[in-house]
Amino acid sequence: MKLINIGFGNMVAANRMIAIVSPESAPIKRIIQDAKEKGILIDATHGRRTRAVIITDSDHIVLSYLQCETLTNRISEYDNEYDEEGEENG
């Protein structure tokens, strides 16, 4: 299981992430509000502005202060490492 750093030392399991989206649209704001009411919102922003919303396969919503592109790059780096390890072991 590979963990992705989403800021301030907080980690999310890469294989549990379904989507990384911007928090600007009204539907995403509703998703955040609904998650807060249901108790499935995880705020990892440490009081900073939310720049990315991570949706997991367990329906948890994770807020990060890092931009979507930064998180995407970190996941891509993980995928590249995994591919290289697979080739070495295969």
Rosetta constraint file for C-alpha pairs under 8 A:
AtomPair CA 1 CA 13 HARMONIC 6.68 0.50
AtomPair CA 1 CA 14 HARMONIC 7.46 0.50
AtomPair CA 1 CA 15 HARMONIC 7.21 0.50
AtomPair CA 2 CA 13 HARMONIC 5.83 0.50
AtomPair CA 2 CA 14 HARMONIC 5.71 0.50
AtomPair CA 2 CA 15 HARMONIC 7.32 0.50
AtomPair CA 2 CA 78 HARMONIC 7.56 0.50
AtomPair CA 3 CA 11 HARMONIC 5.62 0.50
AtomPair CA 3 CA 12 HARMONIC 5.34 0.50
AtomPair CA 3 CA 13 HARMONIC 4.45 0.50
AtomPair CA 3 CA 14 HARMONIC 5.60 0.50
AtomPair CA 4 CA 11 HARMONIC 5.25 0.50
AtomPair CA 4 CA 12 HARMONIC 5.32 0.50
AtomPair CA 4 CA 13 HARMONIC 6.20 0.50
AtomPair CA 4 CA 14 HARMONIC 5.88 0.50
AtomPair CA 4 CA 71 HARMONIC 7.97 0.50
AtomPair CA 4 CA 74 HARMONIC 6.84 0.50
AtomPair CA 4 CA 75 HARMONIC 6.88 0.50
AtomPair CA 5 CA 9 HARMONIC 6.12 0.50
AtomPair CA 5 CA 10 HARMONIC 5.70 0.50
AtomPair CA 5 CA 11 HARMONIC 4.53 0.50
AtomPair CA 5 CA 12 HARMONIC 6.73 0.50
AtomPair CA 5 CA 74 HARMONIC 7.88 0.50
AtomPair CA 6 CA 10 HARMONIC 5.58 0.50
AtomPair CA 6 CA 11 HARMONIC 5.65 0.50
AtomPair CA 6 CA 12 HARMONIC 6.98 0.50
AtomPair CA 6 CA 44 HARMONIC 7.73 0.50
AtomPair CA 6 CA 64 HARMONIC 6.10 0.50
AtomPair CA 6 CA 65 HARMONIC 7.85 0.50
AtomPair CA 6 CA 66 HARMONIC 6.68 0.50
AtomPair CA 6 CA 71 HARMONIC 6.85 0.50
AtomPair CA 7 CA 11 HARMONIC 7.64 0.50
AtomPair CA 7 CA 44 HARMONIC 7.40 0.50
AtomPair CA 7 CA 45 HARMONIC 7.57 0.50
AtomPair CA 7 CA 64 HARMONIC 6.82 0.50
AtomPair CA 7 CA 65 HARMONIC 6.94 0.50
AtomPair CA 7 CA 66 HARMONIC 6.52 0.50
AtomPair CA 8 CA 44 HARMONIC 7.86 0.50
AtomPair CA 8 CA 46 HARMONIC 7.85 0.50
AtomPair CA 10 CA 44 HARMONIC 6.83 0.50
AtomPair CA 12 CA 16 HARMONIC 7.70 0.50
AtomPair CA 12 CA 17 HARMONIC 7.71 0.50
AtomPair CA 13 CA 17 HARMONIC 6.90 0.50
AtomPair CA 14 CA 75 HARMONIC 7.04 0.50
AtomPair CA 16 CA 56 HARMONIC 5.44 0.50
AtomPair CA 16 CA 57 HARMONIC 5.50 0.50
AtomPair CA 16 CA 58 HARMONIC 7.63 0.50
AtomPair CA 17 CA 54 HARMONIC 6.82 0.50
AtomPair CA 17 CA 55 HARMONIC 6.07 0.50
AtomPair CA 17 CA 56 HARMONIC 4.46 0.50
AtomPair CA 17 CA 57 HARMONIC 6.28 0.50
AtomPair CA 18 CA 54 HARMONIC 7.54 0.50
AtomPair CA 18 CA 55 HARMONIC 5.58 0.50
AtomPair CA 18 CA 56 HARMONIC 5.15 0.50
AtomPair CA 18 CA 57 HARMONIC 5.94 0.50
AtomPair CA 19 CA 54 HARMONIC 5.78 0.50
AtomPair CA 19 CA 55 HARMONIC 5.18 0.50
AtomPair CA 19 CA 56 HARMONIC 7.07 0.50
AtomPair CA 20 CA 52 HARMONIC 6.43 0.50
AtomPair CA 20 CA 53 HARMONIC 5.59 0.50
AtomPair CA 20 CA 54 HARMONIC 4.56 0.50
AtomPair CA 20 CA 55 HARMONIC 6.41 0.50
AtomPair CA 20 CA 68 HARMONIC 6.27 0.50
AtomPair CA 20 CA 71 HARMONIC 7.91 0.50
AtomPair CA 20 CA 72 HARMONIC 7.85 0.50
AtomPair CA 21 CA 28 HARMONIC 7.99 0.50
AtomPair CA 21 CA 52 HARMONIC 5.74 0.50
AtomPair CA 21 CA 53 HARMONIC 5.19 0.50
AtomPair CA 21 CA 54 HARMONIC 6.52 0.50
AtomPair CA 21 CA 68 HARMONIC 6.59 0.50
AtomPair CA 22 CA 28 HARMONIC 7.70 0.50
AtomPair CA 22 CA 51 HARMONIC 6.28 0.50
AtomPair CA 22 CA 52 HARMONIC 5.05 0.50
AtomPair CA 22 CA 53 HARMONIC 6.07 0.50
AtomPair CA 22 CA 68 HARMONIC 6.76 0.50
AtomPair CA 23 CA 28 HARMONIC 5.72 0.50
AtomPair CA 23 CA 29 HARMONIC 6.29 0.50
AtomPair CA 23 CA 50 HARMONIC 6.96 0.50
AtomPair CA 23 CA 51 HARMONIC 6.35 0.50
AtomPair CA 23 CA 52 HARMONIC 6.03 0.50
AtomPair CA 23 CA 53 HARMONIC 6.03 0.50
AtomPair CA 24 CA 28 HARMONIC 7.06 0.50
AtomPair CA 24 CA 29 HARMONIC 7.10 0.50
AtomPair CA 25 CA 29 HARMONIC 6.35 0.50
AtomPair CA 26 CA 30 HARMONIC 6.24 0.50
AtomPair CA 27 CA 31 HARMONIC 6.28 0.50
AtomPair CA 28 CA 32 HARMONIC 6.21 0.50
AtomPair CA 29 CA 33 HARMONIC 6.23 0.50
AtomPair CA 30 CA 34 HARMONIC 6.02 0.50
AtomPair CA 31 CA 35 HARMONIC 6.08 0.50
AtomPair CA 32 CA 36 HARMONIC 6.17 0.50
AtomPair CA 32 CA 41 HARMONIC 7.03 0.50
AtomPair CA 32 CA 61 HARMONIC 6.97 0.50
AtomPair CA 33 CA 37 HARMONIC 6.33 0.50
AtomPair CA 34 CA 38 HARMONIC 6.20 0.50
AtomPair CA 35 CA 39 HARMONIC 5.95 0.50
AtomPair CA 35 CA 40 HARMONIC 5.05 0.50
AtomPair CA 35 CA 41 HARMONIC 5.00 0.50
AtomPair CA 35 CA 60 HARMONIC 7.31 0.50
AtomPair CA 35 CA 61 HARMONIC 6.58 0.50
AtomPair CA 36 CA 40 HARMONIC 6.21 0.50
AtomPair CA 36 CA 41 HARMONIC 5.06 0.50
AtomPair CA 40 CA 59 HARMONIC 7.43 0.50
AtomPair CA 40 CA 60 HARMONIC 5.04 0.50
AtomPair CA 40 CA 61 HARMONIC 6.39 0.50
AtomPair CA 41 CA 60 HARMONIC 6.00 0.50
AtomPair CA 41 CA 61 HARMONIC 4.92 0.50
AtomPair CA 41 CA 62 HARMONIC 6.03 0.50
AtomPair CA 41 CA 63 HARMONIC 7.75 0.50
AtomPair CA 42 CA 60 HARMONIC 7.28 0.50
AtomPair CA 42 CA 61 HARMONIC 6.06 0.50
AtomPair CA 42 CA 62 HARMONIC 4.66 0.50
AtomPair CA 42 CA 63 HARMONIC 6.26 0.50
AtomPair CA 43 CA 62 HARMONIC 5.91 0.50
AtomPair CA 43 CA 63 HARMONIC 4.88 0.50
AtomPair CA 43 CA 64 HARMONIC 7.02 0.50
AtomPair CA 44 CA 62 HARMONIC 6.84 0.50
AtomPair CA 44 CA 63 HARMONIC 5.52 0.50
AtomPair CA 44 CA 64 HARMONIC 5.36 0.50
AtomPair CA 44 CA 65 HARMONIC 7.43 0.50
AtomPair CA 45 CA 49 HARMONIC 6.85 0.50
AtomPair CA 45 CA 50 HARMONIC 6.35 0.50
AtomPair CA 45 CA 63 HARMONIC 6.22 0.50
AtomPair CA 45 CA 64 HARMONIC 4.98 0.50
AtomPair CA 45 CA 65 HARMONIC 4.94 0.50
AtomPair CA 48 CA 65 HARMONIC 6.05 0.50
AtomPair CA 49 CA 65 HARMONIC 5.77 0.50
AtomPair CA 50 CA 63 HARMONIC 6.15 0.50
AtomPair CA 50 CA 64 HARMONIC 5.65 0.50
AtomPair CA 50 CA 65 HARMONIC 4.72 0.50
AtomPair CA 50 CA 66 HARMONIC 7.62 0.50
AtomPair CA 51 CA 63 HARMONIC 7.73 0.50
AtomPair CA 51 CA 64 HARMONIC 6.18 0.50
AtomPair CA 51 CA 65 HARMONIC 4.96 0.50
AtomPair CA 51 CA 66 HARMONIC 5.74 0.50
AtomPair CA 51 CA 67 HARMONIC 5.08 0.50
AtomPair CA 51 CA 68 HARMONIC 6.96 0.50
AtomPair CA 52 CA 63 HARMONIC 6.09 0.50
AtomPair CA 52 CA 64 HARMONIC 5.24 0.50
AtomPair CA 52 CA 65 HARMONIC 6.40 0.50
AtomPair CA 52 CA 66 HARMONIC 6.26 0.50
AtomPair CA 52 CA 67 HARMONIC 5.53 0.50
AtomPair CA 52 CA 68 HARMONIC 5.28 0.50
AtomPair CA 53 CA 61 HARMONIC 6.80 0.50
AtomPair CA 53 CA 62 HARMONIC 5.78 0.50
AtomPair CA 53 CA 63 HARMONIC 4.83 0.50
AtomPair CA 53 CA 64 HARMONIC 6.32 0.50
AtomPair CA 54 CA 61 HARMONIC 5.75 0.50
AtomPair CA 54 CA 62 HARMONIC 4.93 0.50
AtomPair CA 54 CA 63 HARMONIC 6.33 0.50
AtomPair CA 54 CA 64 HARMONIC 7.65 0.50
AtomPair CA 55 CA 59 HARMONIC 6.54 0.50
AtomPair CA 55 CA 60 HARMONIC 6.20 0.50
AtomPair CA 55 CA 61 HARMONIC 4.94 0.50
AtomPair CA 55 CA 62 HARMONIC 6.52 0.50
AtomPair CA 56 CA 60 HARMONIC 5.45 0.50
AtomPair CA 56 CA 61 HARMONIC 6.48 0.50
AtomPair CA 56 CA 62 HARMONIC 7.90 0.50
AtomPair CA 66 CA 70 HARMONIC 6.42 0.50
AtomPair CA 66 CA 71 HARMONIC 6.89 0.50
AtomPair CA 67 CA 71 HARMONIC 6.58 0.50
AtomPair CA 68 CA 72 HARMONIC 6.08 0.50
AtomPair CA 69 CA 73 HARMONIC 6.10 0.50
AtomPair CA 70 CA 74 HARMONIC 6.35 0.50
AtomPair CA 71 CA 75 HARMONIC 6.29 0.50
AtomPair CA 72 CA 76 HARMONIC 6.12 0.50
AtomPair CA 73 CA 77 HARMONIC 6.16 0.50
AtomPair CA 74 CA 78 HARMONIC 6.37 0.50
AtomPair CA 75 CA 79 HARMONIC 6.23 0.50
AtomPair CA 76 CA 80 HARMONIC 6.18 0.50
AtomPair CA 77 CA 81 HARMONIC 6.23 0.50
AtomPair CA 78 CA 82 HARMONIC 6.13 0.50
AtomPair CA 79 CA 83 HARMONIC 6.13 0.50
AtomPair CA 80 CA 84 HARMONIC 6.24 0.50
AtomPair CA 81 CA 85 HARMONIC 6.19 0.50
AtomPair CA 82 CA 86 HARMONIC 6.07 0.50
AtomPair CA 83 CA 87 HARMONIC 6.28 0.50
AtomPair CA 84 CA 88 HARMONIC 6.29 0.50
AtomPair CA 85 CA 89 HARMONIC 6.14 0.50
AtomPair CA 86 CA 90 HARMONIC 5.79 0.50
